[in-house]
Amino acid sequence: MWLCKLNERGMLGRSFVPPQGIGDLRSLTRTRSRLAQDQVRHQDRVEKILEDAAEDLGGDL
């Protein structure tokens, strides 16, 4: 409600929208970060599966 009143009075500034090139770079950076996190998650999962399999066989890695 109070935001509407501020907007009606012209007291709110416009949101910052970066240029297309900067927006693309930010998107690529977010994608790269997410892929790196996924890679670590998958590596940890494989490591756990192998450790569990070694325990089932009675051996140690």
N, C-alpha and C positions, 0 to 999 in steps of 0.2 A: 504494500500500500504506500509506504513512505517513498519507495523507489519511484513509483508512478508520479508522485508529487514533485520529486526532484527533477525527473525527466521533463515534466510539464513546464517547469520553471527554467529549463535549460541549464541545470546545474550538473548534469552528468556529461562527461566527455565521451568521445567515441572510443570504441575498442581498437586496440592496435592489431592490424592485420599485416603480417610481414609480406614483403614482395614474393612473387612466385618462386624465385630461385631459392630464397631462404626457407620458404615453406617446404619445398622439395627436399632440401638438405636436412631439415629437421625430421621429415618423414623417413628418409633413408637412415638417419641416425637412430631413430626409435626402432626401426625394423632390424637393424644390425644388432642393437642391444638385446632385443627380444630373441633373435636367433642365437646369440651367444649364451643367453640364459637357458634356452632350450637345449643347447648342446651339452652344457654342464649337467643339466637335469637328466638327460639321457645317459651320459657317462656314469653318473652316480647310480642310476637304476641298473645299468649293466653290471657295474661293480658289485652291487648288492646281490643281484641274481647269481653271479659267479661265486660270491662268498657263501651264499645259502646252499648252492650246489656242492661246494667243497665240504661244508659241514654235514650235508646229507651223506656224503661218501666217507666221512670220518677223517678227512685230511684237512690240512691247513694250507692256505695260499701264502 
